[in-house]
C-alpha cells in the first residue's frame, strides 16, 4: 500500500474516518476484484494530490466485513467520501470520468 494511504479496518474506522479532522476518501476493495485493481492507481494519485487536505484510505471488504456491512457495500469497488463523519458522496464501480468526478467532490469539501 502506498505510504500516504491509510489501511482502514473495523477496529480503526471510527478513529480514522468518523473522527477525522480532514475529509476522508475510503476505497472499499478486495484482492480478487479486477476493477478494484484498475482504480487503485487513481486512488493513490488522489492520495498524493490531496495529501494534507484529504485522508485517503482503503478497506478490504474480505478482512473487515463489519464496516462493509454497516455501509451496505454490495458491489466493489465502492468509494465513499466522508466529511465530519457524514457521507458526502458514494460512487460504485468505475467510469471514464472516475478521477475527475472524485476530484470535483473533494474540491467541494476541502
TIROTI-774859 format. One line per field, with one value per residue: residue number from 0; residue in three letters; x, y, z of N, C-alpha, C in turn. Coordinates in steps of 0.05 Angstrom, whole numbers, plus 5000, padded with zeros to 4 digits. Example, Ala and Ser with C-alpha at 12.3 -4.5 7.8 and 13.67 -1.06 7.14 Angstrom:
n <- 0; 1
res <- ALA; SER
n_c1 <- 5264; 5257
n_c2 <- 4886; 4955
n_c3 <- 5156; 5142
ca_c1 <- 5246; 5273
ca_c2 <- 4910; 4979
ca_c3 <- 5156; 5143
c_c1 <- 5264; 5258
c_c2 <- 4934; 5001
c_c3 <- 5156; 5157
END
This chain:
n <- 0; 1; 2; 3; 4; 5; 6; 7; 8; 9; 10; 11; 12; 13; 14; 15; 16; 17; 18; 19; 20; 21; 22; 23; 24; 25; 26; 27; 28; 29; 30; 31; 32; 33; 34; 35; 36; 37; 38; 39; 40; 41; 42; 43; 44; 45; 46; 47; 48; 49; 50; 51; 52; 53; 54; 55; 56; 57; 58; 59; 60; 61; 62; 63; 64; 65; 66; 67; 68; 69; 70; 71; 72; 73; 74; 75; 76; 77; 78; 79; 80; 81; 82; 83; 84; 85; 86; 87; 88; 89; 90; 91; 92; 93; 94; 95; 96; 97; 98; 99; 100; 101; 102; 103; 104; 105; 106; 107; 108; 109
res <- UNK; UNK; UNK; UNK; UNK; UNK; UNK; UNK; UNK; UNK; UNK; UNK; UNK; UNK; UNK; UNK; UNK; UNK; UNK; UNK; UNK; UNK; UNK; UNK; UNK; UNK; UNK; UNK; UNK; UNK; UNK; UNK; UNK; UNK; UNK; UNK; UNK; UNK; UNK; UNK; UNK; UNK; UNK; UNK; UNK; UNK; UNK; UNK; UNK; UNK; UNK; UNK; UNK; UNK; UNK; UNK; UNK; UNK; UNK; UNK; UNK; UNK; UNK; UNK; UNK; UNK; UNK; UNK; UNK; UNK; UNK; UNK; UNK; UNK; UNK; UNK; UNK; UNK; UNK; UNK; UNK; UNK; UNK; UNK; UNK; UNK; UNK; UNK; UNK; UNK; UNK; UNK; UNK; UNK; UNK; UNK; UNK; UNK; UNK; UNK; UNK; UNK; UNK; UNK; UNK; UNK; UNK; UNK; UNK; UNK
n_c1 <- 5017; 5011; 5050; 5022; 4972; 4920; 4910; 4849; 4809; 4760; 4770; 4796; 4764; 4726; 4761; 4797; 4764; 4709; 4720; 4757; 4794; 4801; 4770; 4752; 4769; 4746; 4764; 4731; 4749; 4773; 4820; 4813; 4784; 4779; 4765; 4775; 4830; 4843; 4826; 4858; 4910; 4891; 4866; 4911; 4939; 4904; 4910; 4962; 4958; 4922; 4945; 4951; 4905; 4862; 4846; 4862; 4841; 4838; 4792; 4792; 4744; 4738; 4768; 4751; 4694; 4651; 4650; 4641; 4590; 4561; 4561; 4533; 4558; 4552; 4571; 4636; 4689; 4675; 4671; 4671; 4661; 4674; 4657; 4669; 4649; 4603; 4570; 4587; 4590; 4578; 4606; 4598; 4631; 4667; 4683; 4694; 4703; 4720; 4764; 4762; 4709; 4712; 4751; 4723; 4684; 4717; 4743; 4701; 4692; 4737
n_c2 <- 4976; 5045; 5096; 5142; 5125; 5103; 5045; 5022; 4993; 4949; 4958; 5008; 5044; 5083; 5119; 5134; 5152; 5171; 5205; 5239; 5299; 5317; 5313; 5248; 5199; 5137; 5075; 5019; 4953; 4891; 4837; 4801; 4830; 4854; 4907; 4937; 4935; 4963; 5016; 5028; 5054; 5105; 5121; 5123; 5164; 5207; 5207; 5226; 5276; 5304; 5305; 5321; 5351; 5318; 5255; 5192; 5126; 5053; 5000; 4932; 4890; 4836; 4825; 4862; 4858; 4878; 4934; 4940; 4917; 4951; 4999; 4983; 4959; 4931; 4922; 4923; 4959; 5008; 5075; 5117; 5182; 5217; 5271; 5303; 5259; 5246; 5219; 5243; 5232; 5176; 5129; 5078; 5025; 5038; 5092; 5127; 5179; 5177; 5195; 5251; 5261; 5247; 5284; 5332; 5327; 5324; 5373; 5406; 5396; 5409
n_c3 <- 5000; 4984; 5015; 5033; 5038; 5081; 5119; 5131; 5180; 5212; 5265; 5269; 5243; 5263; 5289; 5248; 5206; 5220; 5263; 5240; 5227; 5177; 5111; 5087; 5040; 5025; 5000; 4984; 4975; 4946; 4943; 4900; 4862; 4799; 4775; 4821; 4825; 4780; 4792; 4834; 4825; 4812; 4859; 4892; 4866; 4878; 4933; 4937; 4910; 4943; 4992; 5060; 5058; 5049; 5076; 5053; 5047; 5050; 5052; 5061; 5040; 5049; 5094; 5132; 5146; 5178; 5174; 5120; 5116; 5149; 5119; 5076; 5031; 4972; 4922; 4892; 4862; 4913; 4929; 4983; 5006; 5063; 5107; 5165; 5192; 5164; 5106; 5044; 4991; 4949; 4908; 4862; 4829; 4768; 4722; 4660; 4674; 4726; 4761; 4753; 4770; 4825; 4842; 4836; 4876; 4922; 4919; 4932; 4986; 5014
ca_c1 <- 5000; 5026; 5056; 5003; 4945; 4915; 4895; 4826; 4798; 4737; 4780; 4804; 4746; 4716; 4782; 4809; 4744; 4687; 4731; 4779; 4791; 4801; 4752; 4764; 4760; 4750; 4761; 4724; 4760; 4782; 4843; 4804; 4767; 4794; 4761; 4788; 4859; 4844; 4823; 4877; 4929; 4877; 4863; 4938; 4944; 4888; 4923; 4985; 4949; 4907; 4959; 4949; 4879; 4843; 4857; 4854; 4845; 4826; 4781; 4790; 4718; 4740; 4780; 4736; 4666; 4632; 4648; 4628; 4561; 4549; 4557; 4518; 4575; 4542; 4588; 4661; 4697; 4657; 4685; 4654; 4675; 4663; 4666; 4659; 4635; 4579; 4575; 4584; 4587; 4583; 4609; 4600; 4642; 4685; 4674; 4715; 4708; 4723; 4782; 4751; 4685; 4721; 4764; 4702; 4672; 4738; 4747; 4678; 4692; 4761
ca_c2 <- 5000; 5069; 5107; 5162; 5113; 5092; 5020; 5026; 4967; 4951; 4967; 5036; 5060; 5107; 5138; 5144; 5163; 5186; 5227; 5253; 5328; 5321; 5296; 5221; 5183; 5109; 5057; 4992; 4937; 4864; 4827; 4787; 4847; 4866; 4936; 4950; 4938; 4984; 5043; 5032; 5075; 5131; 5127; 5130; 5191; 5226; 5209; 5244; 5303; 5317; 5300; 5343; 5363; 5296; 5229; 5171; 5100; 5030; 4979; 4906; 4881; 4808; 4825; 4880; 4855; 4894; 4961; 4937; 4912; 4976; 5019; 4970; 4955; 4907; 4919; 4937; 4980; 5029; 5097; 5135; 5206; 5226; 5296; 5306; 5235; 5243; 5212; 5265; 5221; 5147; 5121; 5049; 5018; 5058; 5104; 5141; 5204; 5170; 5213; 5278; 5263; 5247; 5309; 5353; 5324; 5331; 5403; 5419; 5391; 5419
ca_c3 <- 5000; 4983; 5042; 5041; 5041; 5108; 5120; 5149; 5189; 5230; 5291; 5270; 5225; 5276; 5294; 5223; 5187; 5232; 5280; 5226; 5223; 5148; 5096; 5083; 5017; 5032; 4978; 4993; 4954; 4953; 4927; 4876; 4846; 4777; 4774; 4844; 4818; 4759; 4803; 4855; 4819; 4813; 4888; 4901; 4856; 4894; 4960; 4934; 4903; 4965; 5017; 5079; 5055; 5050; 5083; 5034; 5058; 5037; 5069; 5048; 5049; 5058; 5120; 5150; 5137; 5193; 5163; 5094; 5121; 5161; 5098; 5055; 5007; 4958; 4899; 4894; 4881; 4922; 4942; 4999; 5016; 5088; 5118; 5193; 5199; 5148; 5078; 5025; 4964; 4947; 4880; 4859; 4803; 4757; 4697; 4646; 4688; 4754; 4776; 4751; 4788; 4853; 4847; 4838; 4903; 4941; 4918; 4945; 5014; 5028
c_c1 <- 5018; 5028; 5035; 4974; 4943; 4900; 4873; 4813; 4773; 4746; 4786; 4786; 4736; 4737; 4792; 4789; 4724; 4698; 4753; 4773; 4790; 4779; 4767; 4752; 4767; 4744; 4756; 4732; 4765; 4804; 4835; 4789; 4784; 4790; 4774; 4818; 4862; 4843; 4844; 4898; 4916; 4873; 4889; 4946; 4929; 4900; 4947; 4977; 4936; 4920; 4958; 4921; 4857; 4858; 4845; 4861; 4831; 4816; 4779; 4764; 4718; 4751; 4764; 4707; 4646; 4628; 4634; 4598; 4548; 4543; 4545; 4533; 4567; 4559; 4614; 4673; 4674; 4675; 4665; 4671; 4660; 4674; 4653; 4641; 4610; 4587; 4568; 4577; 4593; 4583; 4613; 4610; 4660; 4674; 4697; 4722; 4712; 4739; 4771; 4727; 4693; 4734; 4744; 4689; 4692; 4742; 4725; 4679; 4716; 4761
c_c2 <- 5025; 5082; 5128; 5152; 5101; 5065; 5023; 4998; 4972; 4964; 4997; 5055; 5086; 5128; 5151; 5159; 5181; 5209; 5243; 5283; 5334; 5305; 5269; 5208; 5154; 5091; 5029; 4973; 4908; 4855; 4816; 4804; 4862; 4897; 4950; 4955; 4960; 5012; 5049; 5053; 5103; 5140; 5136; 5158; 5212; 5229; 5228; 5273; 5318; 5313; 5325; 5356; 5342; 5270; 5209; 5144; 5078; 5011; 4953; 4893; 4852; 4807; 4841; 4881; 4873; 4922; 4960; 4933; 4938; 4997; 5007; 4968; 4928; 4901; 4934; 4939; 4999; 5050; 5113; 5158; 5215; 5254; 5300; 5283; 5228; 5235; 5235; 5254; 5191; 5140; 5091; 5043; 5040; 5068; 5118; 5167; 5201; 5190; 5241; 5281; 5264; 5273; 5332; 5352; 5333; 5361; 5418; 5417; 5402; 5450
c_c3 <- 5000; 5010; 5051; 5042; 5069; 5105; 5141; 5155; 5205; 5256; 5292; 5253; 5239; 5280; 5268; 5205; 5201; 5248; 5266; 5223; 5193; 5135; 5090; 5058; 5024; 5007; 4989; 4970; 4964; 4933; 4900; 4856; 4824; 4775; 4797; 4838; 4797; 4771; 4825; 4849; 4820; 4842; 4900; 4891; 4872; 4922; 4959; 4929; 4926; 4992; 5035; 5078; 5058; 5058; 5063; 5046; 5043; 5058; 5053; 5058; 5057; 5086; 5141; 5142; 5152; 5182; 5136; 5097; 5131; 5139; 5073; 5029; 4994; 4933; 4904; 4866; 4888; 4936; 4958; 5009; 5040; 5094; 5145; 5200; 5183; 5119; 5061; 4998; 4965; 4917; 4878; 4831; 4793; 4730; 4684; 4659; 4718; 4770; 4776; 4770; 4817; 4860; 4851; 4866; 4924; 4942; 4932; 4975; 5029; 5029
END
